[in-house]
Amino acid sequence: MSGQTQPETALQALAEKLRTDAIAIFGEGLADRDIIEWFYAALLAAPAQPAAQQHPDGEAVDRFAVAMKAKLAKSREKGRHGWQMGSAAYLSSLLYHHMYKGDPLDVANLAMMLHQNGQAIELPQEARRDQGFNKSSEVQRLRETLEFYARGDHLLLADPDAWDTCSGEAENWLHDDEGTASVEDGSLAKAALAASTGQEVKP
């Protein structure tokens, strides 16, 4: 019916059913018929209650769920099924590798499978190896930075004699004769490296 919204159409369908049921129960008597027609008219005239406004987060989840279902349907067409029987290790490995493929729908669907199976994400062996490598590389870069300062390579002073310690200040801080700048001489980096390796860094 053109010009009608879905709530109005649903309301009219409900009114029609109530009207038919009431006539079946009370019969075709004039008094009963008048009451039924009045009820039918009043029900149709009642304004439809607007649906509760959904938060944008909920709307986004609904749209994403539609896209997830479509992606799952395509996977089923390719013969992929049985995730309910997949182990946490297997599904987690798939999730990890799909992260690098860049499609958030694949990652979301695999996360859904783990969630619905009551499983937690298990970091695959290759992920733990990569994580260890990255941690090792980061530690090495930090060590090299500390060694740079411990050797005093940051002290590019045009006139070293113009820099000295100042009475009442920490001895590892050098100040210029003009009193316009200060710089740490690398003692902090030396102490950090000595505590970590037990070895002193030579300038």
C-alpha positions as CSV (number, residue, x, y, z in Angstrom):
1,M,0.0,0.0,0.0
2,S,1.7,3.2,-1.2
3,G,2.4,6.0,1.3
4,Q,2.3,3.8,4.4
5,T,5.2,3.0,6.6
6,Q,6.0,-0.5,7.8
7,P,4.6,0.2,11.4
8,E,1.3,1.5,9.9
9,T,1.0,-1.6,7.6
10,A,1.8,-3.9,10.6
11,L,-0.8,-2.1,12.7
12,Q,-3.5,-2.4,10.1
13,A,-2.7,-6.1,9.7
14,L,-3.1,-6.5,13.5
15,A,-6.4,-4.6,13.5
16,E,-7.8,-6.7,10.7
17,K,-6.9,-9.9,12.6
18,L,-8.5,-8.6,15.8
19,R,-11.6,-7.5,13.9
20,T,-12.0,-10.9,12.2
21,D,-11.4,-12.8,15.5
22,A,-13.9,-10.5,17.4
23,I,-16.6,-11.1,14.8
24,A,-16.0,-14.9,15.0
25,I,-16.4,-14.7,18.8
26,F,-19.2,-12.3,19.3
27,G,-21.2,-12.9,16.0
28,E,-22.8,-10.6,13.6
29,G,-25.2,-8.9,16.0
30,L,-25.7,-5.2,15.5
31,A,-24.6,-4.1,19.0
32,D,-21.5,-6.3,18.9
33,R,-20.8,-5.2,15.4
34,D,-20.9,-1.5,16.4
35,I,-18.5,-2.2,19.2
36,I,-16.1,-4.1,16.9
37,E,-16.2,-1.4,14.3
38,W,-15.5,1.3,16.9
39,F,-12.6,-0.7,18.3
40,Y,-11.2,-1.3,14.8
41,A,-11.4,2.5,13.9
42,A,-9.9,3.5,17.2
43,L,-7.0,1.0,16.8
44,L,-6.3,2.3,13.3
45,A,-6.4,5.9,14.5
46,A,-4.0,5.4,17.3
47,P,-0.5,6.8,16.5
48,A,2.2,4.3,15.9
49,Q,4.8,4.3,18.7
50,P,8.2,5.3,17.2
51,A,10.9,2.8,17.5
52,A,13.5,3.5,20.1
53,Q,16.5,5.4,18.7
54,Q,19.4,3.1,18.4
55,H,22.9,4.3,19.4
56,P,25.3,4.7,16.4
57,D,27.4,2.0,17.9
58,G,24.5,-0.5,17.6
59,E,23.8,0.6,14.1
60,A,27.4,0.1,13.1
61,V,27.4,-3.4,14.6
62,D,24.2,-4.3,12.8
63,R,25.7,-3.2,9.4
64,F,28.9,-5.0,10.2
65,A,27.0,-8.2,11.1
66,V,25.3,-8.1,7.7
67,A,28.6,-7.9,6.0
68,M,30.0,-10.7,8.1
69,K,27.1,-12.9,7.2
70,A,27.6,-12.2,3.5
71,K,31.3,-13.1,3.8
72,L,30.4,-16.3,5.6
73,A,27.9,-17.2,2.9
74,K,30.6,-16.8,0.2
75,S,32.9,-19.1,2.2
76,R,30.2,-21.8,2.5
77,E,29.8,-21.6,-1.3
78,K,33.5,-22.5,-1.5
79,G,32.9,-25.5,0.7
80,R,34.3,-24.1,3.9
81,H,32.5,-25.2,7.0
82,G,32.9,-27.0,10.3
83,W,34.4,-24.1,12.4
84,Q,32.3,-25.4,15.4
85,M,34.7,-28.3,15.5
86,G,37.9,-26.2,15.1
87,S,40.4,-26.1,17.9
88,A,41.3,-22.8,19.5
89,A,44.9,-23.2,18.2
90,Y,43.7,-23.8,14.6
91,L,41.2,-20.9,14.5
92,S,43.7,-18.6,16.3
93,S,46.3,-19.4,13.6
94,L,43.8,-18.5,10.9
95,L,43.0,-15.3,12.6
96,Y,46.7,-14.4,13.0
97,H,47.4,-15.0,9.3
98,H,44.3,-13.1,8.1
99,M,45.4,-10.1,10.0
100,Y,48.2,-9.6,7.5
101,K,45.7,-10.0,4.5
102,G,44.0,-6.8,5.6
103,D,40.3,-7.8,5.5
104,P,38.6,-7.0,8.8
105,L,35.6,-9.2,7.9
106,D,37.8,-12.3,7.9
107,V,39.3,-11.4,11.3
108,A,35.9,-10.6,12.7
109,N,34.4,-13.8,11.6
110,L,37.2,-15.9,13.0
111,A,37.0,-14.0,16.3
112,M,33.2,-14.7,16.3
113,M,34.0,-18.4,15.8
114,L,36.3,-18.5,18.8
115,H,33.8,-16.6,20.9
116,Q,30.9,-18.9,20.0
117,N,33.0,-21.9,20.7
118,G,33.9,-20.5,24.1
119,Q,37.6,-20.4,23.2
120,A,40.2,-17.8,23.9
121,I,42.7,-16.6,21.3
122,E,45.9,-18.6,21.5
123,L,49.0,-16.9,20.1
124,P,50.5,-19.1,17.4
125,Q,54.1,-20.3,17.6
126,E,55.1,-18.0,14.7
127,A,53.5,-15.1,16.4
128,R,55.4,-15.8,19.6
129,R,58.6,-16.1,17.6
130,D,57.9,-12.8,15.8
131,Q,57.1,-11.1,19.1
132,G,60.4,-12.4,20.6
133,F,62.3,-11.1,17.6
134,N,60.7,-7.7,17.8
135,K,61.4,-7.5,21.5
136,S,65.0,-8.5,21.0
137,S,65.4,-5.9,18.2
138,E,63.9,-3.2,20.4
139,V,66.2,-4.0,23.3
140,Q,69.2,-3.8,20.9
141,R,68.2,-0.4,19.6
142,L,67.7,0.9,23.2
143,R,71.2,-0.5,24.1
144,E,72.8,1.3,21.1
145,T,71.1,4.5,22.1
146,L,72.4,4.3,25.7
147,E,75.9,3.5,24.4
148,F,75.7,6.6,22.2
149,Y,75.2,8.8,25.2
150,A,77.5,6.8,27.5
151,R,80.4,7.4,25.0
152,G,79.6,11.1,25.0
153,D,78.9,11.2,21.3
154,H,76.1,13.7,22.0
155,L,78.6,16.2,23.4
156,L,79.4,18.1,20.2
157,L,80.9,21.1,22.0
158,A,82.6,23.8,19.9
159,D,84.8,24.7,22.8
160,P,84.9,22.0,25.5
161,D,86.8,24.4,27.8
162,A,83.8,26.6,27.9
163,W,81.7,23.9,29.7
164,D,82.2,22.9,33.3
165,T,80.3,21.7,36.4
166,C,78.6,24.2,38.6
167,S,78.9,24.5,42.3
168,G,75.9,23.1,44.1
169,E,74.7,21.2,40.9
170,A,75.0,17.4,40.1
171,E,78.5,16.7,38.8
172,N,77.2,14.9,35.7
173,W,75.7,18.2,34.4
174,L,77.8,20.6,32.4
175,H,77.0,24.3,32.0
176,D,78.4,26.8,29.6
177,D,80.3,29.9,30.7
178,E,77.4,32.1,29.6
179,G,74.9,30.3,31.7
180,T,72.6,29.7,28.8
181,A,72.7,25.9,28.4
182,S,73.2,22.7,30.3
183,V,73.8,19.1,29.1
184,E,74.1,15.7,30.9
185,D,77.5,14.2,30.3
186,G,76.3,10.6,29.7
187,S,76.8,9.3,33.3
188,L,73.1,8.2,33.5
189,A,73.5,6.1,30.4
190,K,76.7,4.6,31.7
191,A,75.0,3.7,35.0
192,A,72.1,2.1,33.2
193,L,74.3,0.0,31.0
194,A,76.5,-1.0,33.9
195,A,73.5,-2.2,35.8
196,S,72.3,-4.2,32.8
197,T,75.5,-5.7,31.6
198,G,78.0,-5.3,34.4
199,Q,80.4,-3.7,31.9
200,E,81.6,-0.2,31.7
201,V,81.3,1.7,28.4
202,K,84.5,3.3,27.4
203,P,84.4,6.7,25.6
